[in-house]
Amino acid sequence: MPWLSIPYSSDLRAKLQTAMEVKGYPTFVVLDEERNVITKAGRDAVHADPMGDEFPWYPKLIKDLKATTDGLLESRAVVLLADAANAPTKDALLASLTTAAEALTKEQGSGLNFYVSK
């Protein structure tokens, strides 16, 4: 996919850095047609999905820790560590976490992040 970039010396870069809360380089922010932020974790998304099968990479309710840690340190988080569990147990645990995440997100908004390591 062809990606647009802005030269480092550009005044626009400084404005975008502030607007998008860029803390390091390279940074890859994905926007929709109306210039709303889809994800600020575009680098993680490309790394996890190099063929772009899930493009434009809308945030998932439950994030895979092997793909991203985006947001893990910025807010409260619920983390399911299921690496050592067998497949049926992992599926049951993930189903339970999904149910809880949906209910808590509906009840409390987006104040919690959910992660799984499987």
Salt bridges, closest charged atoms under 4 A:
GLU21 OE1 - LYS40 NZ 3.02
GLU54 OE1 - LYS60 NZ 2.79
ASP83 OD2 - LYS66 NZ 3.78
